[in-house]
């Protein structure tokens, strides 16, 4: 094990953390079953990669615009679904994953299809600098989301999660509040995706893979819903438990399934012995 | 002052083949406590839900402070000045007492504590409401409805789940509201409470308004007795 590897893991952990913080805002704090989190993440990655490739945009600017584009996409797509029951939002957002996957694979003139987009501009030449930037962005995400969840708006999000009707009876606009929650969440998912694109310098349709959603959900459930500190712990726990598998000597063929077994076992243990996760404030029901 | 703060005009609502509310019409005087009574299945809660926008009527019209609110959303009706509680306390279960009350109004801790103390509830404001007993949860819901800025307070079975002391305190609060000329519409099964607290009573049966009048008149009405006690 060398420093480069540790820096690589650190960067991926920070990116996961931003995405998981964002996911917790929609799922944990607002109760929106958003199964399209990885679609938003992937959209942000593609948007940022294309903005820098095609328009020669500055990476930082592209990252911000990709976040905004993801926010608009999340809100527009969710608008019809937000008026419906929770399960329909889940279906619409899951559908988004499949649509974006198909688009990224088949819109070859734009995305190069399965070949992916190589040569995406790297944010920093030095991975250490990238790590520092990723950690800083993760901290900024945490601080901004913490401010939001502790604000009056955040209280409305949590009220909607607990009882939509009671929130409406207190004059809260459920539809607008949900759209705002999803929009903010999508923005940070887009930024996280953009960071990944400008770190790996290559993205392909596998970014929309649903197995990534399972990892993200595991992180959230282990850490606990409606707790950003719990999310940070959940991400660290999953990374620290699964990464050492590389050094035990499993063949690469076994490594993937082994991780999935560990995610499943962890989820079972958490659900049985600690239904709110490590620091969660809400039951997983 | 608007004389009739709320008017329900020929409202119908069916669920499948069942007529829950049938040609229901009544009005509520401003500054009075009106009780809506009737046997189970009379349509009282359904009409509450129609007034507050939770259920859309099949036809008919609801006017609140001279504005048609029939097709408005729940939140817009609430913001027009209607506050309510539910038959079963509906609180934000993972939030604290303070947070539950803050969602109704930006009140300070002292205001919240003194309101809760008027119901002999001395729990710390940081208590998560799911840790409270059912009676205490009802008190928090009542306090929340009282805090929410309103012109009309609608209480669905407010004494259910309350102990004697809390019931007594509720009476005191309602008397204070009456003195302050606040308008209250309540559904209640405790007839002693209804007769004691109401300025006017509306009796519903089979989705219709059967009688409307002062408690003394309703108490001895043979039609009302028949509905409650049978022929």
Interface residues (C-beta under 8 A of the other chain):
Chain A: X152 X155 X156 X158 X159 X161 X162 X163 X165 X166 X167 X168 X169 X170 X171 X172 X173 X174 X226 X281 X282
Chain B: X52 X54 X73 X74 X75 X78 X79 X83 X84 X86 X90 X91 X92 X93 X94 X95 X99 X102 X103 X104 X144 X148
